[in-house]
Amino acid sequence: MAITSKPKPKLAEPAVADNAAADAFISGAPDASKAHTTRREVKKLISLKIAPTLLERVDQLAAELGQSRAAVINLAIHRAVERGLEIDGLGKA
C-alpha cells in the first residue's frame, strides 16, 4: 500500500444568493446602523464626603438594584432635582 498525501479540499465559490442573504442578515442586526448614534454627555468628576453609615446604605441599595454606587447616587440626585427636595419642612426647592 502506497502512502499518499491528504488531498486539498476544493473551495466552493459562494453563490450570489448566499452573499445577498448574508448582507441582509448583517444589515438587520440592531447595531448594524451607525446613523442613529447619539453622543453621550460628558460627565464631570466630583469629590463628595459622605457619612460611613449612609455610604453603607447606598452600597446595600446598589447591590439590591444591581447597580453601581455611582449610578445610585446619580439617580438620587437626578430625582431630587427633577421632583424637588423637601428639607425639614422648608418646602420643595
N, CA and C atoms as a LAMMPS dump frame, in Angstrom:
ITEM: TIMESTEP
0
ITEM: NUMBER OF ATOMS
279
ITEM: BOX BOUNDS ff ff ff
-5.0000000000000000e+02 5.0000000000000000e+02
-5.0000000000000000e+02 5.0000000000000000e+02
-5.0000000000000000e+02 5.0000000000000000e+02
ITEM: ATOMS id mol type element x y z
1 1 1 N 0.849 -1.157 0
2 1 2 C 0 0 0
3 1 3 C 0.902 1.228 0
4 2 1 N 0.59 2.156 -0.883
5 2 2 C 1.41 3.354 -1.021
6 2 3 C 0.904 4.446 -0.086
7 3 1 N 1.842 5.235 0.389
8 3 2 C 1.477 6.365 1.252
9 3 3 C 1.245 7.567 0.348
10 4 1 N 0.066 8.163 0.514
11 4 2 C -0.279 9.342 -0.296
12 4 3 C -0.574 10.522 0.627
13 5 1 N -0.421 11.706 0.071
14 5 2 C -0.714 12.896 0.867
15 5 3 C -2.216 13.141 0.893
16 6 1 N -2.631 13.846 1.919
17 6 2 C -4.046 14.161 2.085
18 6 3 C -4.466 15.127 0.982
19 7 1 N -5.568 14.863 0.297
20 7 2 C -5.998 15.756 -0.781
21 7 3 C -6.457 17.101 -0.213
22 8 1 N -6.145 18.163 -0.941
23 8 2 C -6.565 19.501 -0.534
24 8 3 C -8.042 19.686 -0.857
25 9 1 N -8.79 20.249 0.087
26 9 2 C -10.218 20.444 -0.182
27 9 3 C -10.416 21.544 -1.219
28 10 1 N -11.413 21.367 -2.037
29 10 2 C -11.745 22.367 -3.047
30 10 3 C -12.604 23.435 -2.394
31 11 1 N -12.235 24.676 -2.59
32 11 2 C -13.01 25.778 -2.052
33 11 3 C -14.154 26.099 -2.999
34 12 1 N -15.346 26.042 -2.454
35 12 2 C -16.526 26.335 -3.269
36 12 3 C -16.756 27.833 -3.275
37 13 1 N -17.095 28.351 -4.411
38 13 2 C -17.42 29.767 -4.528
39 13 3 C -18.817 29.976 -3.95
40 14 1 N -18.982 30.969 -3.055
41 14 2 C -20.319 31.218 -2.509
42 14 3 C -21.25 31.726 -3.598
43 15 1 N -22.459 31.281 -3.527
44 15 2 C -23.449 31.696 -4.507
45 15 3 C -23.835 33.144 -4.252
46 16 1 N -24.27 33.834 -5.282
47 16 2 C -24.667 35.234 -5.167
48 16 3 C -25.827 35.362 -4.189
49 17 1 N -26.737 34.428 -4.187
50 17 2 C -27.879 34.469 -3.274
51 17 3 C -27.404 34.37 -1.831
52 18 1 N -26.344 33.573 -1.601
53 18 2 C -25.808 33.452 -0.248
54 18 3 C -25.229 34.781 0.216
55 19 1 N -24.538 35.495 -0.661
56 19 2 C -23.989 36.8 -0.303
57 19 3 C -25.106 37.788 0.018
58 20 1 N -26.157 37.776 -0.772
59 20 2 C -27.272 38.679 -0.544
60 20 3 C -27.962 38.351 0.772
61 21 1 N -28.095 37.069 1.055
62 21 2 C -28.726 36.664 2.311
63 21 3 C -27.85 37.055 3.497
64 22 1 N -26.549 36.914 3.353
65 22 2 C -25.631 37.29 4.431
66 22 3 C -25.671 38.794 4.656
67 23 1 N -25.686 39.578 3.587
68 23 2 C -25.758 41.034 3.712
69 23 3 C -27.066 41.469 4.381
70 24 1 N -28.165 40.818 4.013
71 24 2 C -29.454 41.146 4.61
72 24 3 C -29.458 40.805 6.095
73 25 1 N -28.855 39.683 6.44
74 25 2 C -28.776 39.268 7.842
75 25 3 C -27.94 40.255 8.66
76 26 1 N -26.795 40.628 8.127
77 26 2 C -25.897 41.549 8.841
78 26 3 C -26.527 42.926 8.985
79 27 1 N -27.165 43.409 7.93
80 27 2 C -27.761 44.751 8
81 27 3 C -28.988 44.78 8.908
82 28 1 N -29.543 43.63 9.228
83 28 2 C -30.698 43.564 10.111
84 28 3 C -30.337 43.55 11.584
85 29 1 N -29.046 43.475 11.896
86 29 2 C -28.614 43.456 13.296
87 29 3 C -28.886 44.803 13.952
88 30 1 N -29.195 44.801 15.257
89 30 2 C -29.516 46.053 15.938
90 30 3 C -28.384 47.08 15.89
91 31 1 N -27.154 46.627 15.869
92 31 2 C -26.027 47.556 15.867
93 31 3 C -25.444 47.778 14.479
94 32 1 N -26.176 47.37 13.453
95 32 2 C -25.656 47.475 12.091
96 32 3 C -25.613 48.91 11.6
97 33 1 N -26.567 49.705 11.992
98 33 2 C -26.639 51.073 11.503
99 33 3 C -25.951 52.02 12.468
100 34 1 N -25.033 52.794 11.973
101 34 2 C -24.325 53.776 12.786
102 34 3 C -24.946 55.161 12.632
103 35 1 N -26.003 55.27 11.84
104 35 2 C -26.605 56.56 11.564
105 35 3 C -27.363 57.116 12.768
106 36 1 N -27.835 56.247 13.67
107 36 2 C -28.665 56.683 14.784
108 36 3 C -27.885 56.837 16.085
109 37 1 N -26.584 56.919 15.995
110 37 2 C -25.808 57.037 17.219
111 37 3 C -25.99 58.417 17.829
112 38 1 N -26.141 58.44 19.131
113 38 2 C -26.24 59.697 19.852
114 38 3 C -25.029 59.812 20.765
115 39 1 N -24.558 60.986 20.894
116 39 2 C -23.371 61.217 21.708
117 39 3 C -23.782 61.413 23.161
118 40 1 N -23.148 60.668 24.05
119 40 2 C -23.432 60.808 25.468
120 40 3 C -22.82 62.091 26.003
121 41 1 N -23.493 62.643 26.974
122 41 2 C -22.992 63.842 27.623
123 41 3 C -21.755 63.491 28.443
124 42 1 N -20.738 64.315 28.339
125 42 2 C -19.516 64.089 29.099
126 42 3 C -19.803 64.454 30.548
127 43 1 N -19.541 63.528 31.46
128 43 2 C -19.811 63.769 32.868
129 43 3 C -18.596 64.365 33.549
130 44 1 N -18.86 65.133 34.583
131 44 2 C -17.81 65.763 35.373
132 44 3 C -17.537 64.918 36.606
133 45 1 N -16.297 64.831 36.993
134 45 2 C -15.9 64.11 38.186
135 45 3 C -15.948 65.065 39.37
136 46 1 N -16.629 64.639 40.449
137 46 2 C -16.703 65.462 41.653
138 46 3 C -16.185 64.659 42.838
139 47 1 N -15.847 65.367 43.892
140 47 2 C -15.431 64.723 45.132
141 47 3 C -16.546 64.951 46.146
142 48 1 N -16.912 63.916 46.882
143 48 2 C -18.04 64.001 47.786
144 48 3 C -17.689 63.325 49.103
145 49 1 N -17.9 64.022 50.193
146 49 2 C -17.734 63.412 51.511
147 49 3 C -19.097 62.941 51.969
148 50 1 N -19.149 61.71 52.505
149 50 2 C -20.413 61.117 52.916
150 50 3 C -20.179 60.302 54.186
151 51 1 N -21.153 60.316 55.079
152 51 2 C -21.032 59.576 56.338
153 51 3 C -20.917 58.071 56.047
154 52 1 N -20.062 57.372 56.77
155 52 2 C -19.869 55.937 56.522
156 52 3 C -21.155 55.118 56.618
157 53 1 N -22.031 55.456 57.559
158 53 2 C -23.274 54.696 57.685
159 53 3 C -24.19 54.923 56.489
160 54 1 N -24.228 56.153 55.988
161 54 2 C -25.032 56.437 54.803
162 54 3 C -24.442 55.742 53.582
163 55 1 N -23.124 55.723 53.489
164 55 2 C -22.465 55.05 52.37
165 55 3 C -22.766 53.552 52.376
166 56 1 N -22.812 52.963 53.562
167 56 2 C -23.161 51.538 53.663
168 56 3 C -24.571 51.289 53.135
169 57 1 N -25.492 52.193 53.463
170 57 2 C -26.87 52.052 52.979
171 57 3 C -26.945 52.229 51.473
172 58 1 N -26.167 53.166 50.949
173 58 2 C -26.127 53.371 49.496
174 58 3 C -25.575 52.121 48.819
175 59 1 N -24.516 51.561 49.367
176 59 2 C -23.921 50.347 48.792
177 59 3 C -24.889 49.172 48.849
178 60 1 N -25.635 49.069 49.951
179 60 2 C -26.612 47.99 50.08
180 60 3 C -27.718 48.144 49.034
181 61 1 N -28.208 49.366 48.864
182 61 2 C -29.234 49.627 47.855
183 61 3 C -28.708 49.336 46.456
184 62 1 N -27.465 49.739 46.199
185 62 2 C -26.864 49.488 44.885
186 62 3 C -26.783 47.987 44.61
187 63 1 N -26.404 47.216 45.619
188 63 2 C -26.313 45.759 45.45
189 63 3 C -27.692 45.157 45.179
190 64 1 N -28.699 45.632 45.894
191 64 2 C -30.064 45.125 45.692
192 64 3 C -30.573 45.438 44.29
193 65 1 N -30.21 46.607 43.788
194 65 2 C -30.668 47.026 42.455
195 65 3 C -29.786 46.506 41.328
196 66 1 N -28.614 45.968 41.696
197 66 2 C -27.684 45.504 40.668
198 66 3 C -27.03 46.66 39.935
199 67 1 N -26.842 47.766 40.628
200 67 2 C -26.251 48.959 40.034
201 67 3 C -24.973 49.316 40.781
202 68 1 N -24.22 50.223 40.218
203 68 2 C -23.011 50.689 40.886
204 68 3 C -23.381 51.76 41.91
205 69 1 N -22.46 52.019 42.818
206 69 2 C -22.645 53.085 43.802
207 69 3 C -22.875 54.416 43.083
208 70 1 N -22.062 54.703 42.086
209 70 2 C -22.171 55.962 41.352
210 70 3 C -23.53 56.094 40.666
211 71 1 N -24.039 54.995 40.124
212 71 2 C -25.336 55.042 39.448
213 71 3 C -26.455 55.367 40.426
214 72 1 N -26.407 54.784 41.622
215 72 2 C -27.446 55.043 42.623
216 72 3 C -27.382 56.494 43.099
217 73 1 N -26.19 56.993 43.357
218 73 2 C -26.046 58.386 43.79
219 73 3 C -26.508 59.333 42.683
220 74 1 N -26.124 59.035 41.45
221 74 2 C -26.517 59.857 40.303
222 74 3 C -28.039 59.881 40.146
223 75 1 N -28.683 58.721 40.298
224 75 2 C -30.138 58.64 40.176
225 75 3 C -30.823 59.418 41.293
226 76 1 N -30.309 59.319 42.518
227 76 2 C -30.909 60.041 43.648
228 76 3 C -30.823 61.552 43.436
229 77 1 N -29.69 62.018 42.962
230 77 2 C -29.535 63.454 42.701
231 77 3 C -30.47 63.892 41.578
232 78 1 N -30.544 63.092 40.536
233 78 2 C -31.42 63.418 39.404
234 78 3 C -32.875 63.521 39.86
235 79 1 N -33.32 62.553 40.662
236 79 2 C -34.707 62.581 41.147
237 79 3 C -34.956 63.785 42.038
238 80 1 N -34.012 64.131 42.889
239 80 2 C -34.178 65.286 43.772
240 80 3 C -34.291 66.569 42.959
241 81 1 N -33.509 66.687 41.924
242 81 2 C -33.544 67.891 41.086
243 81 3 C -34.832 67.947 40.275
244 82 1 N -35.257 66.829 39.723
245 82 2 C -36.45 66.807 38.871
246 82 3 C -37.741 66.926 39.675
247 83 1 N -37.815 66.256 40.817
248 83 2 C -39.064 66.208 41.588
249 83 3 C -39.094 67.211 42.738
250 84 1 N -37.986 67.817 43.012
251 84 2 C -37.924 68.746 44.136
252 84 3 C -37.421 68.024 45.375
253 85 1 N -37.059 68.813 46.367
254 85 2 C -36.47 68.262 47.561
255 85 3 C -36.994 69.043 48.753
256 86 1 N -37.54 68.335 49.729
257 86 2 C -38.043 68.987 50.939
258 86 3 C -37.005 68.828 52.04
259 87 1 N -36.626 69.94 52.66
260 87 2 C -35.631 69.906 53.716
261 87 3 C -36.256 70.423 54.997
262 88 1 N -36.542 69.526 55.933
263 88 2 C -37.081 69.861 57.251
264 88 3 C -38.206 70.89 57.206
265 89 1 N -39.195 70.632 56.38
266 89 2 C -40.377 71.473 56.323
267 89 3 C -40.188 72.797 55.609
268 90 1 N -39.06 73.031 55.01
269 90 2 C -38.824 74.284 54.305
270 90 3 C -39.502 74.319 52.94
271 91 1 N -40.037 73.202 52.529
272 91 2 C -40.703 73.163 51.238
273 91 3 C -39.796 72.575 50.176
274 92 1 N -40.358 72.487 49.014
275 92 2 C -39.612 71.91 47.897
276 92 3 C -38.819 72.979 47.179
277 93 1 N -37.643 72.597 46.8
278 93 2 C -36.782 73.52 46.077
279 93 3 C -37.035 73.414 44.589
